[in-house]
Amino acid sequence: MMQKLTTTSWQETVHTMFQGKAPEYVPKDPPLYENFNENRVDYLMFPYQSNRDEAADVLGQQLLEANLLTTTFADADHDQFFKEHMALYMGELLAGASFAQAFVQHLAAVPWVGITDQFGEKITDNPPFTHEHYEDAAGVSGTTHLEVITTYELQGIPAPAFMLPFYERYLIQHEFGHTIDHHAAVFEADLTYPEGIHGFQTMIESLYAQAESRKKFISYYSAEDEAEFWAEATAIYFSPIPLGSFSSGKGNNTDGTTGNFLTPEALAELIELMHPELYEFVEQVYGPSAAFKLRKPNV
């Protein structure tokens, strides 16, 4: 589960997310939802292409055809746009995994569903995550459902969180990392483990203990517990730039403080430097890390 940002304005949010210097393609103010430009929003959400895109498209289409993804949007265009993007971002995770096809089939058999909330909605506005515990959540994942927001309130106004570059993708991939964790029985027997380790969960517990003993986590939120440790490793592994957790946590804050900001450690190559055993295991699960390059805007 990821918590929502706690900044108080759109400008402060952008400033916080990019450590005071937002990329040029970030608008100074969010556009009106009624003027939703799909090409512009698509580019703002994630302005990169990668060597996984083709395979991700195929797997994303399989998720859609299996009716595993939905939204609460009444607008048909918005519904299709956000379903397709959730499909693509999940497809990226599975594109290099040997268990991809079996995993999609397994989710269909559960049955499992991924949900994107329409503008202005909170996680708690719709089943199944209606408990007050999820009131401030930006995303939640259980064994049968995954849900993410598209907006959150800043000074009483629903700001378009999906238009913070990388945010919606990172959020979806973080939560889908939890889904991978919940359903690791599909593939864990095919993985290789160190001596004394038996299964996916035991491996994550061991890697988390290593990070604790070394006092070095790949993001603040990855230190929260073993489940968040894996979900953060998943999202970070697929980040094209240093992109830490969008939630606070007890990670590398040696002064005991917490904060909602990016951490310079978060990038696939830097996971390898900071925690090579974790990198090796993440690579074993998802395949080689993606190669990214900026794509030209079509706006």
C-alpha positions as CSV (number, residue, x, y, z in Angstrom):
1,M,0.0,0.0,0.0
2,M,1.2,3.5,-0.8
3,Q,0.2,6.6,1.0
4,K,-0.8,9.8,-0.7
5,L,1.4,12.8,-1.0
6,T,0.9,15.4,1.7
7,T,2.0,18.6,-0.1
8,T,-0.5,21.5,-0.2
9,S,-0.5,22.7,-3.7
10,W,0.1,21.6,-7.3
11,Q,3.2,23.7,-7.6
12,E,4.6,22.4,-4.3
13,T,3.9,18.9,-5.3
14,V,5.8,19.3,-8.6
15,H,8.6,21.1,-6.7
16,T,8.8,18.3,-4.1
17,M,8.7,15.4,-6.6
18,F,11.6,16.8,-8.6
19,Q,13.6,18.3,-5.8
20,G,13.0,21.9,-6.9
21,K,13.5,21.6,-10.6
22,A,10.6,20.1,-12.6
23,P,11.2,18.9,-16.2
24,E,10.2,21.3,-18.9
25,Y,7.2,19.2,-20.0
26,V,5.5,19.6,-16.6
27,P,2.8,22.2,-16.8
28,K,2.7,25.0,-14.2
29,D,-0.9,24.3,-13.5
30,P,-2.9,21.1,-14.1
31,P,-5.2,21.2,-17.1
32,L,-9.0,21.0,-16.7
33,Y,-10.3,17.5,-16.8
34,E,-12.9,18.4,-19.4
35,N,-10.0,19.4,-21.8
36,F,-8.3,16.0,-21.4
37,N,-5.8,15.6,-24.2
38,E,-4.9,11.9,-24.3
39,N,-1.6,12.4,-26.2
40,R,-0.4,15.1,-23.9
41,V,-1.4,13.2,-20.8
42,D,0.2,10.0,-22.1
43,Y,3.5,11.8,-22.6
44,L,3.3,13.5,-19.2
45,M,2.6,10.2,-17.4
46,F,5.7,8.5,-18.8
47,P,7.8,10.2,-21.6
48,Y,10.0,7.1,-22.2
49,Q,10.1,4.1,-24.4
50,S,11.9,0.9,-23.6
51,N,13.0,-2.4,-25.1
52,R,10.1,-4.1,-23.3
53,D,7.3,-2.1,-25.0
54,E,6.4,-4.6,-27.7
55,A,6.1,-7.5,-25.3
56,A,4.4,-5.3,-22.7
57,D,1.7,-4.4,-25.3
58,V,1.0,-8.0,-26.0
59,L,0.8,-8.9,-22.3
60,G,-1.3,-5.8,-21.6
61,Q,-3.7,-6.8,-24.3
62,Q,-4.0,-10.2,-22.7
63,L,-4.9,-8.7,-19.4
64,L,-7.6,-6.6,-21.1
65,E,-9.0,-9.5,-23.0
66,A,-9.3,-11.5,-19.8
67,N,-11.3,-8.7,-18.3
68,L,-8.9,-8.3,-15.5
69,L,-8.8,-4.5,-15.5
70,T,-11.5,-2.0,-15.0
71,T,-12.1,1.6,-13.8
72,T,-14.9,3.5,-12.1
73,F,-15.0,6.1,-14.9
74,A,-18.4,6.9,-16.4
75,D,-16.7,8.5,-19.4
76,A,-16.0,5.7,-21.9
77,D,-12.8,7.4,-23.3
78,H,-11.3,7.9,-19.8
79,D,-12.2,4.3,-18.9
80,Q,-10.4,3.0,-22.0
81,F,-7.4,5.3,-21.5
82,F,-6.7,4.3,-17.9
83,K,-7.4,0.6,-18.5
84,E,-4.9,0.6,-21.4
85,H,-2.2,2.4,-19.3
86,M,-2.7,0.0,-16.3
87,A,-2.4,-2.9,-18.8
88,L,0.8,-1.5,-20.3
89,Y,2.5,-0.8,-17.0
90,M,1.7,-4.2,-15.7
91,G,2.7,-5.7,-19.0
92,E,6.2,-4.1,-18.5
93,L,6.7,-6.0,-15.3
94,L,5.7,-9.3,-16.9
95,A,7.5,-8.8,-20.2
96,G,10.7,-10.4,-19.2
97,A,9.3,-13.0,-16.7
98,S,9.3,-16.6,-17.7
99,F,6.0,-17.1,-15.8
100,A,4.1,-14.3,-17.6
101,Q,1.6,-16.4,-19.5
102,A,0.9,-18.6,-16.5
103,F,0.5,-15.6,-14.2
104,V,-2.1,-13.9,-16.4
105,Q,-4.0,-17.2,-16.6
106,H,-3.8,-17.6,-12.9
107,L,-5.1,-14.1,-12.2
108,A,-8.0,-14.8,-14.5
109,A,-8.8,-18.0,-12.6
110,V,-8.7,-16.4,-9.1
111,P,-10.5,-14.2,-10.3
112,W,-8.5,-11.0,-9.7
113,V,-9.2,-7.5,-10.9
114,G,-7.2,-4.2,-11.1
115,I,-9.2,-1.0,-10.6
116,T,-8.4,2.6,-11.5
117,D,-10.5,5.2,-9.6
118,Q,-12.1,8.0,-11.5
119,F,-11.2,11.6,-10.9
120,G,-12.0,12.8,-7.4
121,E,-12.6,9.4,-5.8
122,K,-10.7,7.9,-2.9
123,I,-9.8,4.3,-2.4
124,T,-12.5,4.0,0.2
125,D,-15.3,5.2,-2.0
126,N,-15.8,1.8,-3.7
127,P,-15.5,-1.8,-2.6
128,P,-13.5,-3.7,-1.7
129,F,-11.2,-1.4,0.2
130,T,-13.7,0.6,2.1
131,H,-12.2,0.3,5.6
132,E,-11.0,3.6,7.1
133,H,-7.5,2.2,7.3
134,Y,-7.3,2.9,3.5
135,E,-8.6,6.5,3.7
136,D,-5.3,8.0,2.9
137,A,-4.0,5.3,0.5
138,A,-3.0,6.1,-3.0
139,G,-3.0,2.4,-3.9
140,V,-3.8,-0.9,-2.3
141,S,-3.3,-4.5,-3.3
142,G,-4.9,-7.6,-1.9
143,T,-5.1,-11.2,-3.1
144,T,-8.2,-10.6,-5.4
145,H,-8.1,-6.8,-6.0
146,L,-5.7,-4.0,-6.8
147,E,-6.8,-0.4,-6.7
148,V,-5.1,3.0,-7.5
149,I,-6.3,6.6,-7.4
150,T,-5.9,9.2,-10.2
151,T,-6.4,12.2,-8.0
152,Y,-5.9,13.3,-4.4
153,E,-7.1,16.4,-2.5
154,L,-4.8,19.4,-2.1
155,Q,-6.5,22.1,-0.1
156,G,-9.9,20.5,-0.9
157,I,-9.3,20.4,-4.6
158,P,-8.8,17.0,-6.4
159,A,-5.4,17.5,-8.1
160,P,-4.5,15.2,-11.0
161,A,-1.9,12.9,-9.4
162,F,-1.8,10.9,-12.7
163,M,-0.2,13.9,-14.4
164,L,2.8,14.0,-12.1
165,P,5.3,12.4,-14.4
166,F,6.0,8.7,-13.5
167,Y,3.6,8.8,-10.5
168,E,0.7,6.7,-11.9
169,R,3.1,4.2,-13.5
170,Y,5.2,3.9,-10.3
171,L,2.0,3.5,-8.2
172,I,0.6,0.8,-10.4
173,Q,3.9,-1.1,-10.6
174,H,4.4,-0.8,-6.9
175,E,0.9,-2.3,-6.2
176,F,1.4,-5.0,-8.9
177,G,4.6,-5.9,-7.1
178,H,2.4,-6.8,-4.2
179,T,0.2,-8.9,-6.5
180,I,3.3,-10.7,-7.7
181,D,4.1,-11.3,-4.0
182,H,0.6,-12.5,-3.1
183,H,0.6,-15.0,-6.0
184,A,4.2,-16.1,-5.9
185,A,3.1,-19.7,-5.7
186,V,2.7,-19.6,-9.5
187,F,6.4,-19.3,-10.1
188,E,8.4,-19.7,-6.9
189,A,9.3,-23.4,-7.4
190,D,11.2,-22.4,-10.6
191,L,13.5,-19.9,-8.9
192,T,16.9,-20.5,-7.5
193,Y,17.6,-19.8,-3.8
194,P,20.6,-19.7,-1.6
195,E,21.2,-22.6,0.7
196,G,18.8,-22.6,3.6
197,I,16.2,-20.5,1.8
198,H,13.0,-22.2,0.8
199,G,10.5,-20.2,-1.3
200,F,9.8,-16.6,-2.3
201,Q,8.6,-15.3,1.0
202,T,11.6,-16.6,2.9
203,M,13.9,-15.0,0.3
204,I,12.2,-11.6,0.7
205,E,12.5,-11.9,4.5
206,S,16.2,-12.7,4.2
207,L,16.9,-9.8,1.8
208,Y,15.0,-7.4,4.1
209,A,17.0,-8.6,7.1
210,Q,20.2,-7.9,5.1
211,A,19.1,-4.4,4.4
212,E,18.2,-3.8,8.0
213,S,21.6,-5.2,9.2
214,R,23.4,-3.0,6.7
215,K,21.2,0.0,7.5
216,K,20.8,0.6,3.8
217,F,17.4,0.6,2.0
218,I,16.7,1.4,-1.6
219,S,14.0,3.9,-0.6
220,Y,12.4,5.3,2.5
221,Y,9.2,3.2,2.1
222,S,11.1,0.0,1.4
223,A,12.1,-0.1,5.1
224,E,8.4,-0.2,6.2
225,D,8.2,-4.0,6.1
226,E,9.0,-7.0,3.9
227,A,6.0,-6.5,1.7
228,E,6.8,-2.9,0.9
229,F,10.4,-3.8,0.5
230,W,9.5,-6.1,-2.4
231,A,6.9,-3.7,-3.9
232,E,9.4,-0.8,-3.9
233,A,12.1,-3.0,-5.4
234,T,9.7,-3.9,-8.2
235,A,8.8,-0.2,-9.0
236,I,12.3,1.0,-8.7
237,Y,13.7,-1.7,-10.9
238,F,11.5,-0.3,-13.7
239,S,12.4,3.3,-13.1
240,P,14.3,5.1,-15.9
241,I,15.6,7.8,-13.6
242,P,16.4,8.0,-9.9
243,L,12.9,7.7,-8.5
244,G,12.3,6.8,-4.9
245,S,9.2,6.1,-3.0
246,F,6.4,8.7,-3.1
247,S,5.7,7.8,0.5
248,S,7.6,8.5,3.7
249,G,9.2,5.7,5.6
250,K,12.0,4.8,7.9
251,G,14.6,4.1,5.3
252,N,17.8,6.0,4.9
253,N,16.7,8.8,7.2
254,T,19.5,8.6,9.6
255,D,18.3,11.7,11.5
256,G,15.0,10.0,12.4
257,T,12.9,12.2,10.1
258,T,10.6,11.2,7.4
259,G,9.6,13.0,4.2
260,N,7.8,12.8,0.9
261,F,10.5,13.2,-1.6
262,L,12.6,11.4,-4.1
263,T,15.7,9.4,-3.1
264,P,18.8,9.3,-5.2
265,E,19.3,5.6,-4.5
266,A,16.3,4.4,-6.5
267,L,17.3,3.1,-9.9
268,A,17.9,-0.4,-11.2
269,E,21.6,0.0,-11.5
270,L,21.9,1.5,-8.1
271,I,19.9,-1.3,-6.5
272,E,22.8,-3.5,-7.9
273,L,25.3,-1.3,-6.1
274,M,23.4,-0.9,-2.9
275,H,22.1,-4.4,-2.5
276,P,23.5,-6.8,-5.1
277,E,21.7,-9.8,-3.6
278,L,18.3,-8.0,-4.0
279,Y,19.2,-7.0,-7.6
280,E,20.1,-10.6,-8.5
281,F,16.8,-11.9,-7.1
282,V,14.6,-9.1,-8.8
283,E,16.4,-9.8,-12.1
284,Q,15.7,-13.5,-11.7
285,V,12.0,-12.8,-11.2
286,Y,11.4,-10.1,-13.8
287,G,14.3,-10.7,-16.3
288,P,17.0,-8.2,-17.3
289,S,16.2,-4.5,-16.5
290,A,14.7,-2.4,-19.2
291,A,16.7,0.0,-21.4
292,F,14.9,3.4,-21.7
293,K,15.2,6.4,-23.9
294,L,13.1,9.5,-24.1
295,R,10.4,9.4,-26.8
296,K,9.3,12.4,-28.9
297,P,6.1,14.0,-27.6
298,N,3.0,13.6,-29.7
299,V,0.9,16.5,-28.3
